[in-house]
Amino acid sequence: MFAQASAQLAPSNGSASAAREAPARDTRKELGALGDSEVVQCFLDGEQRAFGELVRRYDTRLLNFVYRTVGDRERAQDLVQETFVRVYRHLHRFDQSKKFSTWIYTIAGNLAKNELRNRSRNPLVLFQTIKKNWDADHRPLEWEDETTMPDDLFRKRHLREKVEEAVQQLPEHHRLVFVLREIEGRSYEEIAEITDTNLGTVKSRLNRARNNFARIIAPMVD
């Protein structure tokens, strides 16, 4: 989404074209094997394709996160693009002793919060998971998989619709920590950093969000 299309001249010789493309493929493969901090360093060292690798890793993840927060896919795409613009401009300021994922989620989260503050109505928020035991497992769940039977798939889709409806009723500050924890699988410490709140507040908000969500969803699925 973020990467801009560029026109290329059609090569007159197929083998020559393959020779030119090979180094690029090798570079992408090498970058793909690196950790985030190493990719960041490559970019700072002058390897422009390293930024494309960061976009590849985080574009879809950030889009899902922001979309679930603001409820508008086109606006979410704009906010994710703005996130990458800010990352590009300020990557030299990134403290590489920290997690890059936390830093980029903080930028995206702040843009999403600003978007919500500028609205006069509560946004529609897409929430794509539900847990039977909130404290048993922090990993995000998937709604569908290739082995799901049609009847089960229908029930899961129906449940997802009800979940989406319930999440709309959560306050903004509860919804944000809820999405970060239950969908993104972020740790309490990361959520505290992303939302710029202390650990106790994060746990308190998440507990209230879970209780509110359970209360709201219960009559919908009876």
N, C-alpha and C positions, 0 to 999 in steps of 0.2 A: 504494500500500500504506500509506504513512505518513499520507496525508491522511485526516482523519476525515470521514465523511459528515455532511451537515447537511440538516435538513428545510427545505423552501421552500414558501411559500404559493402555490397555483395562481393565476395572474393572471386577472382577469376580462376583461382587454382584451389581445388579442394584440399590437397595435401598441405599447401601453405597455410590455409585457414586452420586446419587441424593443429598445425605446429604452433600457430599463434594462440589457440585456445588452450592448449595443454598446460602452459604455465599458470594460466588463470585457474584452471581446474585444480591443479596441484596446490595453489595458494589457498583456495577455498577449503580443500581437504585438510590442509595443515591448520588453518584457523579453526576449523570445526572440531579439531582434536584438543584445542586449548581451553583452559578455564576462562571465565569472564575477565578476571584481572589481567591475565596474559594477553587477551585480545585487546583490552584497553591499552596496555603498554605498546602493543604493536601499532595501534593507531597513533599513539603519541609519538612513536618513533618514525612515523611517516607513511605507514602502510594504510592507504585510504580504504582498501577493501575490508579492513578490519571493522570499520564502522558498519559496513553492510552485513557483516556477520552478527554484530550486536542487534541490528534491526531484524535479521532473520530469526534470532532467538527470542526476541521480546515483542515483536509486532503483534502477533495473534494473542499472546497472553495478556498484553496490556489492553488490547481492544476488548477482550472479554471482560476484564476487570472494570474498565471504565464504562463499558456498555451496561453492565449490571448495576453500576452506581448511578448513572445519569439517565438510563432508559431510552436513549435516542442513538441509534446506530450511526447515523451520519454525523451527529455532533461528537460522538465518541471517536470516530475516525479523525475528525479535526483535532480533538484534544490529544490523541495519540501522536499525530503528526507534530503538533506543537511540543509534545514531550520530547520527541527525537530532535527537534530543532534546538531545544534548550540543552539537551545532552551534548549535541555536537558543539555548541558554543562554549559549554562550560566543562567539558570532559577533562581539561587540564587542571581543573580545580578539584576533581574527585579524589578523595582520600582513599588510596588503594589498600589501606589497612582495613577498610570497611567492605561490606558485601555490595557489589555493584547492583544486584537485584533489589536490595533494600533502597538504594539511592534512586534508581529509576522509578520504582513504585512510589516513592515519596513524591517525586515530581509529578507523576501522573495522578496520584491521589490528591495532591493540592489543587491541581487544575480541575479535577472532578468536583472537589468541594466548592471551589469558587463558582463553578457552573451552577451548582445547586443553590448556592446563596443568591445568585442573580435571578433565580426563577421565582415567580409569584405563586406557583403551585407545586405540589409534591410530584416528583418525577415518577414515571413508571420504571420499575427496576426489575430486571430479569435475574432470577435466582435459580440455579440449575442443580441443586442438590439438597437432600434432606438426610438426617441421621437418626437412627433408632436410639443410639446412645451417644450423647454429645461428647462425653469425656473418654470414651473407649478408644477412639482413633481420630487423630487430627488430620489424616489424609483426606483430600477431597474425593468424593465418589463420582462415578460416571452413571448417567441415567441409562444409557443403552449400550449394548455390545452385539457382536455379530451372532451370538448364540441365543439371543433373546427370542422367545416364542411370540407369535403375533398377539395373543391375548395378554401376555405379560407386557408387551410393548405398549399396547393400548392403555393398560392400567398405569404404566409409568408416565406416559404422556399426559394422562388425565391428572395424575398426582402433581406433575410438574406445573400444569396450569394453575392448580390450586395453590401450590407453593408460591408461584409468581404473584398471585392475587394477595396472598398473606403478607409477603415481603413488602408490598406497596404500603402497608400500614405501619411499618417500622419507622421510627424517627431516623433522620439522616445519620446522626452520630452512632446510633445502634446498627444501622444498616451497613455502614462502612466497615466496622470491625467484624460484623457477621460475615460479610463477603470475603474479607481478607483471611479470616480464619477457616471458615467452612468450605469455601470454594478454592481459594488460593493455597490453603494449607500453610499459611505463614505462622511463624512462632509468635508467642506473646511479645517477646522482645522486639521482633521486627515490626509488629503492628504498632507498638509503642513509638518506635522511631518514625515509622511512616506517617502516623497520625499526630505526632508531636505531643503525646500525652504520656503520663507515667504508667508504669506497669499495673499498679493497683486500679487505676481508672479503666485501663483496657479490660482487665478481668471483670470488673464490675459492670461495664457496659455490655460485654459479651454475655455475661450471665443474665442480665436483664433482657438482652435481645433474644436469647434462647428461650427464656420463660415467656416473653411476649409472643414470640413466634409459635411456640407450642400451644399457647392459649388461643391464638387466632386460627391456627390451622386445624385444631381438633374438631370443631363442628363442621368443617368443610369436608372432612374425609370420613365422617361417621356413616 
